[in-house]
Amino acid sequence: MIVLKIIGWILLVIIAVVTAALCVKAVVSAEYSDEKTEVFLKWLFLKIPLYPSKKKKASAESAGNAAEQPPDTENAEAAENAEATENSSENASSGSGESSSAEQTSPKKKKGDVSLLKLLYETEGIDGLIEILKRVFSYLGTFFGGLFRACIVEEFDLDIRCAKKDAAKTAVYYGEVSSVLFPMLGALASACTLKNYNINVYPDYLARYGEASFRIRFHVVPIRLLGIALALVIKLVFKVLLGPLIRISKTTKTNSVNTAQKTDEKNNNIRKSEVTNE
């Protein structure tokens, strides 16, 4: 009993720690300009670079170091010739084996396998499938709406300089950008919470090229995201899939019973015919 109590207290402590960690907000900050593009995730004591990742940075640095070093042409040519001969011999030897191995490893569908979509079509009909798709899309809409409402934008700075080579084209371009950008920003402001924002879109008739930069920082609570995802899963399982799956199982059972009865009748008829012939 003491061991079980200790295990129970340890589990309770672990659940409490995980729940407390999920209640801590995760901050995502992104910055874009002509000089750099960075996206970071901060949660608890972690700072995770999402873009560019550490691997991309390391590969870029190694590529830069390799570009600085002068290439050895003689060794490179010898290595390329050796690789070409090895690849040709490997392709010639493995060409015949690939066809036989592909035939052996190719998956074969069983005759009794039936897709779920076909079963839904047979049990629900086209009207039932359309109703299921409507429910799925409505639940997905509420899911993404909940995700946007869970995001709280702390800072949002947008700076766009509209410029073309001609002043008339600059004015037209500024109007096109404004007609597309500001309705999108209005929809974003209505979907999530914007605390501090600064939007600066202006035409520059002296510049020849335009430029854009933005910086955004928002936070979400992980446990809230888990709740939204769990609500979506429950709706899809119990309100969309459960009823059709039950009806599919009933129809398959009735079909199996009917087929068994038909086979029994055929066997009985065969036996009667054999008896009469004797």
Residue pairs with C-beta under 8 A, 6 or more apart in sequence:
19 223
21 44
22 221
22 222
22 223
22 226
23 221
23 222
23 223
24 43
24 44
24 221
24 222
25 43
25 219
25 220
25 221
26 41
26 42
26 43
26 219
26 220
26 221
26 222
27 41
27 42
27 43
27 154
27 217
27 218
27 219
28 39
28 40
28 41
28 42
28 50
28 217
28 218
28 219
28 220
29 38
29 39
29 40
29 42
29 215
29 216
29 217
30 38
30 39
30 40
30 214
30 215
30 216
30 217
31 37
31 38
31 39
31 214
31 215
31 216
32 212
32 213
32 214
32 215
33 213
34 211
34 213
37 51
37 52
38 49
38 51
38 52
39 49
39 50
39 51
40 47
40 48
40 49
40 50
41 47
41 48
41 49
41 50
42 48
43 222
52 60
119 248
119 252
120 128
120 129
120 132
120 244
120 248
121 129
122 251
123 244
123 247
123 248
123 251
124 131
124 132
124 244
124 247
128 244
132 240
132 244
135 239
135 240
136 236
136 240
139 232
139 235
139 236
139 239
139 240
140 232
142 232
143 228
143 229
143 231
143 232
145 191
146 228
146 231
147 225
147 228
148 191
148 192
149 191
149 192
149 193
150 220
150 221
150 224
150 225
150 228
151 192
151 193
151 218
151 219
151 220
152 192
152 193
152 195
152 218
152 219
152 220
153 192
153 193
153 194
153 195
153 197
153 216
153 217
153 218
154 195
154 196
154 217
154 218
154 219
155 195
155 196
155 197
155 215
155 216
155 217
156 194
156 196
156 197
156 198
156 199
156 214
156 215
156 216
156 217
157 197
157 198
157 214
157 215
157 216
158 197
158 198
158 199
158 200
158 201
158 212
158 213
158 214
159 200
159 212
159 213
159 214
160 177
160 181
160 200
160 201
160 202
160 210
160 211
160 212
161 202
161 203
161 204
161 207
161 210
161 211
161 212
162 170
162 173
162 174
162 177
162 201
162 202
162 203
162 204
162 210
163 170
163 173
163 203
163 204
163 205
163 206
163 207
163 208
163 209
163 210
164 170
164 173
164 208
164 210
165 208
167 205
170 203
170 204
170 205
171 203
173 203
173 210
174 201
174 202
174 203
177 201
178 201
181 201
185 199
188 194
189 197
192 218
204 210
